[in-house]
Every structure is written in structure tokens, then in C-alpha cells.
């Protein structure tokens, strides 16, 4: 016989739209650009209130990427919060989105971001730990054209990747979970949804990514371990493992090659995926909506691969 909690949950998840995020509040780190921005747009479209947590409200300058996206009709320059409030106006007195300055490597900054979400919207339902870097891309070794093997890299490359990719995710989980446990559960009976952005290189290896791959492997294990920690509280914790994504994060690589070399590198990256193209941010954003909605009611501690067949090879 179903328990009262199971009955309530079944009623709450029987809606035809398995990606319905109506009236949930989501905090997304690194939401000013790239994948975080796409997730913010998808969440707003699905009915969520969005807290964009980043170092700067404006998308970073990425001329090559911006020009390519402009040709596709996509706006990459309007601040995320402004875009969401214009495109997905709230039907209540609350704004669809707000910006909060957040340094994910700083515990106080992460705690304050969560507090700001609660102050504005009364609760926090979804935490997306999206902020990430690849320190190799900004290293002197990369700029010099080396193979970026560990012995060629600066000593602090690993620390930089871990500070944002691992410590930032850890702090996001920590402070979101603390808030989930303080507030009343969602109508479904669940207390919250945490989505960590991992990578295919957290599952398989790729040359010149030792530091980044190590950090993303840590995110995968962090996802699994904390999912077990909070399963009894009905907090979903999953990660998304994208393949290569066409975002401004690839700008240093393309700019470094330049001209025909840049196009050759892009063609090589596309060719790595059996689907024949790189992912666009919206591919991953769709999965992020699913994992925060009623369709993922029995999902936790799992890696959801969105890679166009990359890891099937």
C-alpha cells in the first residue's frame, strides 16, 4: 500500500510536462555566459525563478564566439538577468531573475549567494554547480604551443582547476543542502535538486587535459558520494557529463590557432563526436531541466552523458 508521502509525490509528478519547474527557485553558478546562461534561459522558460550567481553580470568578451552566435541569431551580449526578465516576465510581483555576485571558491560568498536567493524568493529548490575553468587554456605552456603534458605546465594549474571545479562544487552542495534541510519540503515531498556539471573527460581520458580531467573525475565521485549522504533526506544529486560544447570557453583555443587553423581545430573537435557536431549549450540545458523536474523523480547519484556518442566509441 502506498504511503501518504508516495501518494502526494505521485500526484505532484503526474503532470504531462516532465520538465515543469513552475515556482521553483534555482541558483546557477557561472550563469552570465555559456552553458550557465543556457541553463538559466531553459529554467526560466520552464517556469523557475533564477538566481544568476557569477563574478560579473555581463558575459565575458569572446569576439569569435559572439560573431558565430550572432550569425545564428543568438544574443550573447545582453546580461543574463536582463535577458530573462525581458523574455520570460514573471506573472507575480517577484522578478524572474536576479544577479548575485559569487566567487564559488569562497565559502562566505557561496553562503551569501544562497541567502540572497532565499531572501528574494523565500526558498531554494535547485542548485546548479556550473561554474568551471580549464586552467591549461590560460597557461603559458598552452600559449607557447607545447603539448601541455604535466611536466610542461606551471605548478599551480591543478590547484586552479580544483579551486573552481571541485571546491566550488563542494561548497555549492554544502550550502544548498544546508538550506534544503532548513526549509519545508517541496510539494512533491522532495527537499531539493542539485545538478553538478561534469564532463566526458571525467569518464574517459583525452591528451592535454590531465588537470581538468582529474578535477572533473573528482566532481563525478563527489556527486555519487553526496547523493548517498542526502538520499534519506530526498535531495536529488546528479551530474551532467557533456561532450565538447560550443561556448566562449573554447575561444582561447580557437584564437590561439587562428584563421584556417582554428577552423581545422573546430572540424577536428566536431569529428570526435559520432553525431558529427559539437554540443550547443541548449543540448545540455535540456538535460538540466529534466534533472530538476518531476521526470527525474527516481534519479540520484548518476552521471547523465550528453555527448553525441563520444563515450560510446
C-alpha positions as CSV (number, residue, x, y, z in Angstrom):
1,X,0.0,0.0,0.0
2,X,1.3,3.4,-0.9
3,X,2.3,5.7,1.9
4,X,0.9,9.2,2.2
5,X,4.2,10.6,1.0
6,X,4.2,8.4,-2.1
7,X,0.6,9.4,-2.9
8,X,1.5,13.1,-2.6
9,X,4.5,12.5,-4.8
10,X,2.6,10.6,-7.4
11,X,0.0,13.4,-7.5
12,X,2.7,16.1,-7.8
13,X,4.6,14.2,-10.6
14,X,1.6,13.1,-12.7
15,X,1.7,16.3,-14.8
16,X,2.2,15.8,-18.5
17,X,5.2,18.2,-18.6
18,X,8.1,16.2,-17.1
19,X,10.2,19.3,-17.2
20,X,7.9,21.6,-15.3
21,X,9.8,23.9,-12.9
22,X,7.0,26.2,-12.1
23,X,7.6,28.3,-9.0
24,X,10.9,26.6,-8.1
25,X,13.8,28.8,-7.3
26,X,17.2,27.8,-8.9
27,X,20.6,29.2,-8.2
28,X,23.0,28.7,-11.1
29,X,26.7,29.4,-10.7
30,X,28.6,30.8,-13.7
31,X,25.2,31.9,-15.3
32,X,26.5,35.0,-17.0
33,X,27.6,33.2,-20.1
34,X,27.9,29.9,-21.9
35,X,26.3,26.8,-20.5
36,X,25.2,28.5,-17.3
37,X,23.4,31.2,-19.3
38,X,21.7,28.5,-21.5
39,X,20.5,26.6,-18.3
40,X,19.2,29.9,-16.9
41,X,17.2,30.5,-20.0
42,X,15.8,27.0,-20.1
43,X,14.9,27.2,-16.4
44,X,13.1,30.5,-16.8
45,X,11.2,29.1,-19.8
46,X,10.2,26.1,-17.7
47,X,8.7,28.4,-15.0
48,X,11.5,28.7,-12.5
49,X,12.8,31.8,-10.8
50,X,16.5,32.1,-11.4
51,X,19.4,33.5,-9.3
52,X,22.4,34.1,-11.6
53,X,25.5,33.7,-9.4
54,X,28.7,34.9,-11.1
55,X,31.7,37.2,-10.7
56,X,30.2,39.6,-13.2
57,X,26.7,40.1,-14.6
58,X,27.9,40.7,-18.1
59,X,29.0,38.0,-20.4
60,X,32.8,38.0,-20.9
61,X,34.3,39.3,-24.2
62,X,34.6,36.5,-26.7
63,X,34.6,38.1,-30.2
64,X,34.9,34.9,-32.3
65,X,32.2,33.1,-30.4
66,X,29.9,36.2,-30.3
67,X,30.2,36.6,-34.0
68,X,29.4,33.0,-34.7
69,X,26.4,33.0,-32.5
70,X,25.2,36.3,-33.9
71,X,25.1,34.7,-37.3
72,X,22.9,32.0,-35.7
73,X,20.6,34.7,-34.3
74,X,21.6,34.1,-30.7
75,X,22.1,37.0,-28.2
76,X,25.4,36.5,-26.3
77,X,25.9,40.1,-25.1
78,X,22.8,41.1,-23.1
79,X,23.3,40.4,-19.4
80,X,21.6,37.1,-18.4
81,X,19.3,38.6,-15.8
82,X,18.1,41.4,-18.1
83,X,17.5,38.8,-20.9
84,X,15.4,36.6,-18.6
85,X,13.3,39.3,-17.2
86,X,12.6,40.6,-20.7
87,X,12.0,37.3,-22.3
88,X,10.2,35.4,-19.5
89,X,8.4,38.0,-17.4
90,X,7.1,36.8,-14.1
91,X,3.4,36.7,-13.5
92,X,3.9,37.6,-9.9
93,X,5.5,40.6,-8.1
94,X,8.8,38.8,-8.0
95,X,11.3,39.3,-10.8
96,X,12.0,36.2,-13.0
97,X,15.7,36.6,-12.3
98,X,18.2,38.4,-10.1
99,X,22.0,38.6,-10.1
100,X,24.2,37.8,-7.1
101,X,27.9,38.3,-7.1
102,X,29.5,35.0,-6.2
103,X,33.1,33.6,-6.0
104,X,32.5,29.9,-5.9
105,X,35.9,29.3,-4.3
106,X,34.9,31.4,-1.2
107,X,32.7,29.8,1.4
108,X,31.2,33.1,2.6
109,X,30.4,34.2,-0.9
110,X,28.6,30.9,-1.7
111,X,26.7,31.1,1.6
112,X,25.7,34.7,0.9
113,X,24.5,33.7,-2.6
114,X,22.2,31.1,-1.2
115,X,21.0,33.5,1.5
116,X,20.3,36.1,-1.3
117,X,18.1,33.6,-3.1
118,X,16.1,32.8,0.0
119,X,15.8,36.5,0.9
120,X,14.3,37.3,-2.6
121,X,12.2,34.2,-3.2
122,X,11.6,32.6,0.2
123,X,13.4,29.3,-0.5
124,X,15.9,27.5,-2.7
125,X,14.9,24.4,-4.7
126,X,17.6,23.8,-7.3
127,X,21.3,24.3,-7.2
128,X,23.3,24.0,-10.4
129,X,27.1,23.9,-9.8
130,X,28.1,25.0,-13.3
131,X,31.0,27.4,-12.8
132,X,34.2,25.8,-14.1
133,X,37.5,26.6,-15.7
134,X,40.3,24.9,-17.7
135,X,43.4,26.4,-16.3
136,X,45.6,24.9,-19.1
137,X,43.8,27.2,-21.6
138,X,45.3,30.2,-19.8
139,X,48.7,28.7,-19.1
140,X,52.0,29.9,-20.6
141,X,52.6,26.3,-21.8
142,X,49.4,26.4,-23.9
143,X,50.3,29.8,-25.3
144,X,53.8,28.6,-26.2
145,X,52.3,25.7,-28.3
146,X,53.5,22.9,-26.0
147,X,51.7,19.6,-25.7
148,X,50.6,20.6,-22.2
149,X,51.8,17.5,-20.5
150,X,52.2,17.8,-16.8
151,X,55.9,18.4,-16.9
152,X,55.4,21.3,-19.2
153,X,52.7,23.0,-17.1
154,X,53.0,25.5,-14.2
155,X,52.9,24.1,-10.8
156,X,49.6,25.8,-9.9
157,X,47.5,24.6,-12.8
158,X,46.0,21.7,-10.8
159,X,45.2,23.9,-7.8
160,X,43.4,26.4,-10.1
161,X,41.2,23.7,-11.7
162,X,40.4,22.2,-8.3
163,X,39.6,25.6,-6.7
164,X,36.8,26.2,-9.1
165,X,35.7,22.9,-10.4
166,X,35.9,20.8,-7.2
167,X,35.9,23.2,-4.3
168,X,33.3,25.3,-5.9
169,X,31.0,22.3,-6.4
170,X,31.7,21.1,-2.9
171,X,30.7,24.5,-1.4
172,X,27.6,24.7,-3.7
173,X,26.4,21.3,-2.5
174,X,27.3,22.1,1.2
175,X,25.4,25.4,1.4
176,X,22.4,24.3,-0.8
177,X,21.9,21.2,1.2
178,X,22.0,23.2,4.4
179,X,19.2,25.4,3.1
180,X,17.2,22.4,1.8
181,X,17.2,20.9,5.2
182,X,16.1,24.1,7.0
183,X,13.0,24.8,4.8
184,X,9.8,23.0,4.2
185,X,10.0,20.3,1.5
186,X,8.7,20.9,-1.9
187,X,5.1,19.8,-2.5
188,X,6.4,16.6,-4.0
189,X,8.0,15.7,-0.7
190,X,11.5,16.2,-2.1
191,X,13.8,18.7,-0.4
192,X,15.9,19.8,-3.3
193,X,17.7,19.1,-6.6
194,X,21.5,19.5,-7.1
195,X,23.0,19.3,-10.6
196,X,26.7,19.3,-11.0
197,X,28.3,20.0,-14.4
198,X,30.9,17.4,-15.0
199,X,32.4,16.4,-18.4
200,X,33.1,13.4,-20.6
201,X,36.7,13.8,-19.6
202,X,35.6,12.9,-16.1
203,X,34.8,9.5,-17.6
204,X,37.4,9.0,-20.3
205,X,40.8,10.5,-21.0
206,X,42.0,13.0,-23.6
207,X,45.5,14.2,-24.1
208,X,46.5,17.6,-22.7
209,X,43.6,17.6,-20.1
210,X,45.3,15.9,-17.2
211,X,44.5,18.6,-14.7
212,X,41.0,19.3,-16.0
213,X,40.1,15.6,-16.3
214,X,41.3,15.0,-12.7
215,X,39.1,17.8,-11.4
216,X,36.0,16.5,-13.3
217,X,36.7,12.9,-12.2
218,X,36.5,14.3,-8.6
219,X,33.2,16.0,-9.4
220,X,31.8,12.7,-10.6
221,X,32.7,11.0,-7.3
222,X,31.6,13.9,-5.3
223,X,28.2,13.6,-6.9
224,X,27.9,9.9,-6.1
225,X,29.1,10.2,-2.5
226,X,26.9,13.2,-1.6
227,X,23.9,11.6,-3.3
228,X,24.2,8.8,-0.8
229,X,24.7,11.2,2.0
230,X,21.4,13.0,1.3
231,X,19.2,10.3,-0.2
232,X,17.5,9.8,3.1
233,X,16.5,13.5,3.0
234,X,15.1,13.2,-0.5
235,X,17.7,15.5,-2.1
236,X,18.5,14.6,-5.7
237,X,22.1,15.0,-6.6
238,X,23.2,14.1,-10.2
239,X,25.8,15.3,-12.7
240,X,25.8,16.0,-16.4
241,X,28.7,14.9,-18.5
242,X,28.7,16.9,-21.7
243,X,31.0,16.4,-24.7
244,X,32.7,19.4,-26.2
245,X,30.3,22.4,-26.1
246,X,30.4,25.3,-28.5
247,X,30.8,28.1,-25.9
248,X,33.1,31.0,-25.3
249,X,35.2,28.7,-23.1
250,X,36.8,27.4,-26.4
251,X,37.7,30.9,-27.5
252,X,41.3,30.8,-26.2
253,X,41.9,27.6,-28.2
254,X,40.4,29.0,-31.4
255,X,42.1,32.4,-31.0
256,X,45.4,30.7,-30.4
257,X,45.2,28.7,-33.6
258,X,43.6,31.5,-35.6
259,X,42.4,31.6,-39.2
260,X,42.3,28.3,-41.1
261,X,43.9,26.5,-38.2
262,X,41.0,27.5,-36.0
263,X,38.5,26.0,-38.4
264,X,40.6,22.9,-38.8
265,X,40.7,22.5,-35.0
266,X,36.9,23.0,-34.8
267,X,36.4,20.4,-37.5
268,X,38.6,18.0,-35.6
269,X,36.6,18.5,-32.4
270,X,33.3,18.0,-34.3
271,X,34.7,14.8,-35.8
272,X,35.3,13.4,-32.3
273,X,31.6,13.0,-31.9
274,X,29.7,10.4,-33.9
275,X,26.8,12.8,-34.1
276,X,29.0,14.9,-36.3
277,X,28.9,18.2,-34.4
278,X,29.8,19.7,-31.0
279,X,27.1,20.2,-28.5
280,X,25.4,23.5,-28.2
281,X,24.6,24.8,-24.7
282,X,20.9,24.1,-25.2
283,X,21.6,20.4,-25.6
284,X,22.9,20.3,-22.0
285,X,20.3,22.8,-20.7
286,X,17.5,20.4,-21.7
287,X,19.0,17.7,-19.5
288,X,19.4,20.1,-16.7
289,X,15.7,20.9,-16.9
290,X,14.8,17.2,-16.8
291,X,17.0,16.5,-13.8
292,X,15.4,19.3,-11.8
293,X,11.8,18.3,-12.7
294,X,9.3,15.6,-11.9
295,X,10.6,13.4,-14.8
296,X,13.7,12.6,-12.7
297,X,11.8,11.6,-9.6
298,X,13.8,8.4,-9.0
299,X,17.2,9.7,-10.2
300,X,20.1,10.4,-7.9
301,X,23.8,9.7,-7.8
302,X,24.0,9.3,-11.5
303,X,26.0,10.7,-14.4
304,X,23.9,11.7,-17.4
305,X,26.0,11.8,-20.5
306,X,25.2,14.3,-23.2
307,X,28.0,13.8,-25.8
308,X,26.7,12.9,-29.2
309,X,28.1,9.4,-28.8
310,X,31.6,10.4,-27.8
311,X,32.0,7.9,-25.0
312,X,30.2,5.1,-26.9
313,X,33.3,4.7,-29.1
